[in-house]
Amino acid sequence: MRLLHLPLALALFLACRTLPDSAARVVTDPHSFARPNQVRVTHASLALALDFEKREARGAVELTLRRFERSAELILDTDALTIEEVTGANDTPRRWSLGGEVEHLGRPLTIQLHEGDERVRIRYRTSAGTKAMQWLSPAQTAGGVQPFLFTQGQSILTRSWIPLQDSPGVRVTYDARIRCPEGLTALMSAERLGRDAHGAWCFRLEQAVPPYLIALACGQLAFRPLSARCGVWAEPGVVERAHAELGDTEQMVQAAEQLFGPYRWGRYDVLVLPPSFPYGGMENPTLTFATPTILAGDKSLVALVAHELAHSWSGNLVTNATWGDFWLNEGFTTYCENRIMEVLYGRERAATERVLEIGELEKELATLEPWQELLCLSLDGRSPEEASTGVPYTKGALFLTRLEQVAGREHWDAFLRGYFGRHAFHSITTQVFLDDLRRELPAAFSALDVSAWTTQPGLPADAPRPHTQQLAAVDAQLAAYATGSDPSALAAAGWSTQQWLRFLRGLPGGLTAEQMAALDSAFGFTRSGNSEIVCQWLELAIRHGYSPADERLEEFLRDVGRRKFLRPLYTALVAVSPERARALYALNRARYHPVATGTLDGIVGASG
């Protein structure tokens, strides 16, 4: 058995340092003001009224506390909240203060506790600066009649709609009562308990989760069951299409249980949101939030559902203790997603998707700073969003795939099930994972240069690189095209989405307007209904000055809020025509979620 290399141990100590208080069992989080080693929140009881006209939520949250130091004050994270009153035992007022604004973090709320305080109640309201909540007008929805609201808490945005200890290392249970206008349905990442005598929607989550997984949505919604424990929610005009697209969800859950152990969250439903949702999906427990851009009509993009489902084990069940350990969430999930896809759709499909991910990662690595290429990051003084690159996802998944190769699938799968069981409902660091690996699979640990994977930039030389017949067939057609074959003569019938992406990404540079037109005429890229394909094509159209795609580009930027698509399109626009990029962004910025604008402002050089 080989000990950790000194540089690795030092880096992990600096980036993922653990406090010695074993009773509190917490990790220092640079993105939280809270001191949970002194006083920790264990439960949140939420009561909110949603006002769509004012675009605010108002009400109260009662926090249950575990006090390790009786003399310590309670410090919570807030951002753009108006605090109206704080009470303790017997509903008597408590002294409180809001600290100064800190970039990325918001403001600390400090509450002076009395000896008998095991709970505190905070009355508050949100504001126009609440980053987690996106209020949509009826025109921004599919139905066009009712408004819509959804929240997005990851990474540290929950503090902008609930005052609490907003760290992935602090896990809480919660219950909630949500009042909203008649005709709208409220949903949360929790068990649904129906409506109370006053018409409020009631929820309860008995499994402890990090605060970023507390989620709320409210709008005109319809439900269709997929199985006894799975179903899909969406706007009425979208729900049938979503139901057809997501028909394999129960089979995904069963495959995941066979691989990773029991599903511990009760129901698994998917809510298909309006298109301004900034992510592909969000793994809120019991209720995945998903973008409508996955509704391609042929199930070719359902890997996203496999990814969010896999978070039910990696991320929700076992969570990164800080955002510097983000790869523990996303690397594990990307690996687990691929395993689920392999069970349902075969090794060729799974390998094809992995090859495409590697290609995108290698392209991105050329644009990153060396520190961003590491798995275990030090994010002190930085926004946790700076960790949101392809590195924690794909490099993390490749690290685990390499461990599987060395250990053998049978031994690795046993380790993985044990890992999820040993650390269930806990938040851990990279060091904890490595200690677990070294103890349970010592031969595999010793066979790899772990430091090269976790604390050095780039992809190690032993990174797994699968090959697939599907992509080899595409490469043959790309070679034929490069030697002068007409696009209409290429053998592309029946290609999958993944094959089309390989083709578009492999086209030679310097295409003329005539060549772009011939490709478009042969394959109909501009009017494709597949969001992945049309985004890739529009990026090419921008870079090659293909004006017949301009109208489609403007539609896409207006109607789609997914950051994955917006980032490359605005980046290409800025490179070709900064003025046009700024004009289009000014036209659409208000439609995008703050998660997206936080990235795009820096690309376009704009601000709110």
NORFENTA-V917119 format. One record per backbone hydrogen bond with DSSP energy under -1.0 kcal/mol. CO is the residue of the C=O (numbers start at 0). NH is the residue of the N-H. E is the energy in kcal/mol with one decimal. If there is no record, write none. Layout:
BEGIN
co=[CO & CO]
nh=[NH & NH]
e=[E & E]
END
This chain:
BEGIN
co=[4 & 5 & 6 & 7 & 8 & 9 & 10 & 11 & 16 & 19 & 20 & 25 & 28 & 34 & 34 & 37 & 37 & 39 & 41 & 42 & 43 & 44 & 45 & 46 & 47 & 48 & 50 & 50 & 55 & 56 & 57 & 58 & 59 & 60 & 61 & 62 & 63 & 63 & 65 & 68 & 73 & 75 & 76 & 77 & 81 & 84 & 85 & 86 & 87 & 88 & 91 & 94 & 96 & 101 & 101 & 105 & 106 & 107 & 108 & 109 & 110 & 113 & 117 & 119 & 120 & 121 & 122 & 122 & 123 & 124 & 126 & 131 & 133 & 135 & 136 & 137 & 147 & 148 & 149 & 152 & 156 & 157 & 157 & 158 & 163 & 163 & 164 & 166 & 171 & 172 & 173 & 174 & 175 & 176 & 177 & 178 & 180 & 184 & 186 & 187 & 190 & 193 & 195 & 199 & 200 & 201 & 202 & 203 & 204 & 208 & 209 & 210 & 214 & 215 & 216 & 217 & 218 & 221 & 223 & 228 & 229 & 229 & 230 & 231 & 232 & 233 & 234 & 234 & 237 & 238 & 239 & 240 & 241 & 245 & 247 & 248 & 249 & 250 & 251 & 252 & 253 & 254 & 255 & 256 & 268 & 269 & 270 & 273 & 274 & 277 & 279 & 281 & 281 & 283 & 285 & 287 & 288 & 289 & 290 & 291 & 293 & 300 & 301 & 302 & 303 & 304 & 305 & 306 & 308 & 309 & 309 & 310 & 312 & 316 & 316 & 317 & 318 & 321 & 322 & 323 & 324 & 325 & 325 & 326 & 326 & 328 & 329 & 330 & 331 & 332 & 333 & 334 & 335 & 336 & 337 & 338 & 339 & 340 & 341 & 345 & 346 & 347 & 348 & 349 & 350 & 351 & 352 & 353 & 354 & 355 & 356 & 357 & 358 & 359 & 360 & 363 & 368 & 369 & 370 & 378 & 382 & 383 & 384 & 386 & 389 & 390 & 392 & 393 & 394 & 395 & 396 & 397 & 398 & 399 & 400 & 401 & 402 & 403 & 407 & 408 & 409 & 410 & 411 & 412 & 413 & 414 & 415 & 416 & 417 & 418 & 422 & 425 & 427 & 428 & 429 & 430 & 431 & 432 & 433 & 434 & 435 & 436 & 440 & 441 & 442 & 447 & 448 & 449 & 450 & 453 & 453 & 459 & 467 & 468 & 469 & 470 & 471 & 472 & 473 & 474 & 475 & 476 & 477 & 478 & 479 & 480 & 485 & 486 & 489 & 491 & 495 & 496 & 497 & 498 & 499 & 500 & 501 & 511 & 512 & 513 & 514 & 515 & 516 & 517 & 518 & 519 & 524 & 529 & 530 & 531 & 532 & 533 & 534 & 535 & 536 & 537 & 538 & 539 & 540 & 541 & 544 & 545 & 546 & 548 & 549 & 550 & 551 & 552 & 553 & 554 & 555 & 561 & 561 & 562 & 564 & 565 & 566 & 567 & 568 & 569 & 570 & 571 & 572 & 576 & 577 & 578 & 579 & 580 & 581 & 582 & 583 & 584 & 587 & 588 & 592 & 592 & 593 & 595 & 596 & 599 & 600 & 600]
nh=[8 & 9 & 10 & 11 & 12 & 13 & 14 & 15 & 27 & 21 & 24 & 18 & 31 & 37 & 38 & 67 & 68 & 65 & 172 & 63 & 174 & 61 & 176 & 59 & 178 & 57 & 54 & 55 & 50 & 125 & 48 & 123 & 46 & 121 & 44 & 119 & 41 & 42 & 39 & 71 & 110 & 108 & 163 & 106 & 124 & 122 & 93 & 120 & 90 & 91 & 87 & 111 & 109 & 104 & 105 & 101 & 77 & 98 & 75 & 96 & 73 & 116 & 64 & 62 & 86 & 60 & 83 & 84 & 58 & 81 & 129 & 151 & 149 & 147 & 139 & 140 & 135 & 217 & 133 & 156 & 159 & 160 & 161 & 78 & 76 & 165 & 166 & 169 & 208 & 43 & 204 & 45 & 202 & 47 & 200 & 49 & 183 & 218 & 216 & 189 & 203 & 201 & 198 & 195 & 177 & 192 & 175 & 190 & 173 & 171 & 212 & 213 & 188 & 150 & 186 & 148 & 184 & 233 & 231 & 267 & 225 & 226 & 269 & 223 & 271 & 221 & 237 & 238 & 241 & 242 & 243 & 244 & 245 & 248 & 251 & 252 & 253 & 254 & 255 & 256 & 257 & 258 & 259 & 260 & 287 & 232 & 289 & 276 & 560 & 562 & 290 & 283 & 288 & 286 & 268 & 270 & 281 & 272 & 293 & 294 & 295 & 303 & 305 & 306 & 307 & 308 & 309 & 310 & 311 & 312 & 313 & 315 & 317 & 424 & 425 & 314 & 427 & 324 & 325 & 376 & 327 & 328 & 329 & 330 & 331 & 332 & 333 & 334 & 335 & 336 & 337 & 338 & 339 & 340 & 341 & 342 & 343 & 344 & 345 & 349 & 350 & 351 & 352 & 353 & 354 & 355 & 356 & 357 & 358 & 359 & 360 & 361 & 362 & 363 & 364 & 366 & 371 & 372 & 373 & 381 & 385 & 386 & 387 & 388 & 393 & 395 & 396 & 397 & 398 & 399 & 400 & 401 & 402 & 403 & 404 & 405 & 406 & 407 & 411 & 412 & 413 & 414 & 415 & 416 & 417 & 418 & 419 & 420 & 421 & 422 & 425 & 318 & 320 & 432 & 433 & 434 & 435 & 436 & 437 & 438 & 439 & 440 & 444 & 445 & 446 & 449 & 452 & 453 & 454 & 374 & 375 & 462 & 471 & 472 & 473 & 474 & 475 & 476 & 477 & 478 & 479 & 480 & 481 & 482 & 484 & 483 & 488 & 489 & 491 & 494 & 499 & 500 & 501 & 502 & 503 & 504 & 505 & 515 & 516 & 517 & 518 & 519 & 520 & 521 & 522 & 523 & 527 & 533 & 534 & 535 & 536 & 537 & 538 & 539 & 540 & 541 & 542 & 543 & 545 & 544 & 546 & 548 & 549 & 552 & 553 & 554 & 555 & 556 & 557 & 558 & 559 & 564 & 565 & 566 & 568 & 569 & 570 & 571 & 572 & 573 & 574 & 575 & 576 & 580 & 581 & 582 & 583 & 584 & 585 & 586 & 587 & 588 & 590 & 591 & 595 & 596 & 597 & 599 & 600 & 603 & 604 & 605]
e=[-2.5 & -2.6 & -2.5 & -2.7 & -2.1 & -2.3 & -2.7 & -2.6 & -1.1 & -1.3 & -2.2 & -1.1 & -1.4 & -2.4 & -1.9 & -2.3 & -1.9 & -2.7 & -2.0 & -2.6 & -2.0 & -2.7 & -2.1 & -2.5 & -2.7 & -2.0 & -1.2 & -1.8 & -2.7 & -2.7 & -2.8 & -2.4 & -2.6 & -2.7 & -2.6 & -1.8 & -2.7 & -1.0 & -2.9 & -1.7 & -3.0 & -2.4 & -1.3 & -2.6 & -1.7 & -3.0 & -2.5 & -2.7 & -1.6 & -1.4 & -2.9 & -2.7 & -2.8 & -1.3 & -2.0 & -2.5 & -1.4 & -2.8 & -2.8 & -1.9 & -2.3 & -1.7 & -2.9 & -3.0 & -2.5 & -1.9 & -3.0 & -1.6 & -2.4 & -2.7 & -1.7 & -1.5 & -1.4 & -1.9 & -1.8 & -1.7 & -3.6 & -2.8 & -2.7 & -3.0 & -2.1 & -2.3 & -2.2 & -1.3 & -3.3 & -1.3 & -2.0 & -1.8 & -2.8 & -2.1 & -3.2 & -2.8 & -2.3 & -2.3 & -3.0 & -2.9 & -1.5 & -1.8 & -2.4 & -2.3 & -1.7 & -3.0 & -2.0 & -2.3 & -2.8 & -2.8 & -1.9 & -2.5 & -1.8 & -3.1 & -2.2 & -2.1 & -1.4 & -2.0 & -2.9 & -2.5 & -3.1 & -1.9 & -2.7 & -2.8 & -2.9 & -2.3 & -2.1 & -2.3 & -2.9 & -3.0 & -2.4 & -1.9 & -2.4 & -2.6 & -2.0 & -2.1 & -2.2 & -1.7 & -1.9 & -2.2 & -2.4 & -2.4 & -2.6 & -2.4 & -2.0 & -1.6 & -3.4 & -1.8 & -2.3 & -3.1 & -2.8 & -1.6 & -2.9 & -2.9 & -2.7 & -1.4 & -2.5 & -1.5 & -2.1 & -3.5 & -2.6 & -2.8 & -1.3 & -1.8 & -2.0 & -1.4 & -1.8 & -2.4 & -2.5 & -2.8 & -2.2 & -1.1 & -2.4 & -2.0 & -2.2 & -2.7 & -1.7 & -1.9 & -1.0 & -2.5 & -2.8 & -1.5 & -1.2 & -2.6 & -2.4 & -1.1 & -2.3 & -2.1 & -1.1 & -1.7 & -2.6 & -2.1 & -2.9 & -3.1 & -1.7 & -1.7 & -2.3 & -2.5 & -1.9 & -1.8 & -2.2 & -3.1 & -1.6 & -1.9 & -3.1 & -2.4 & -2.1 & -1.9 & -2.5 & -1.9 & -2.0 & -2.3 & -2.2 & -2.2 & -2.4 & -2.7 & -1.7 & -2.1 & -2.8 & -2.4 & -1.3 & -1.4 & -1.1 & -2.6 & -1.9 & -1.8 & -1.6 & -2.0 & -2.8 & -1.5 & -1.8 & -2.5 & -2.1 & -1.7 & -2.3 & -2.5 & -2.0 & -2.3 & -2.3 & -2.2 & -2.9 & -2.4 & -2.8 & -3.1 & -1.7 & -2.1 & -2.7 & -2.4 & -2.1 & -2.8 & -2.3 & -1.7 & -3.3 & -1.9 & -1.5 & -2.1 & -2.7 & -1.8 & -2.7 & -2.6 & -2.3 & -2.7 & -2.8 & -2.0 & -2.7 & -2.8 & -2.4 & -2.4 & -1.5 & -1.4 & -1.1 & -2.3 & -2.5 & -1.0 & -1.6 & -1.7 & -1.7 & -2.1 & -1.4 & -2.6 & -1.8 & -1.5 & -2.4 & -2.1 & -1.9 & -2.5 & -2.3 & -1.1 & -2.1 & -1.7 & -1.9 & -1.5 & -1.8 & -1.7 & -2.2 & -2.3 & -1.9 & -2.3 & -2.8 & -2.4 & -1.2 & -2.5 & -2.3 & -2.1 & -2.2 & -2.5 & -2.6 & -2.1 & -2.2 & -2.5 & -1.8 & -2.8 & -2.1 & -1.9 & -2.4 & -2.7 & -2.0 & -1.6 & -2.6 & -2.4 & -2.1 & -2.0 & -2.5 & -1.0 & -1.3 & -1.5 & -2.4 & -2.4 & -2.4 & -2.1 & -2.6 & -2.6 & -1.4 & -2.6 & -2.1 & -1.2 & -2.2 & -2.6 & -1.4 & -2.7 & -2.1 & -2.2 & -2.3 & -2.5 & -1.7 & -1.6 & -3.7 & -2.4 & -2.5 & -2.2 & -2.6 & -2.3 & -2.6 & -1.6 & -1.4 & -2.5 & -2.2 & -1.7 & -1.0 & -2.4 & -2.3 & -2.8 & -2.7 & -3.0 & -2.1 & -1.5]
END
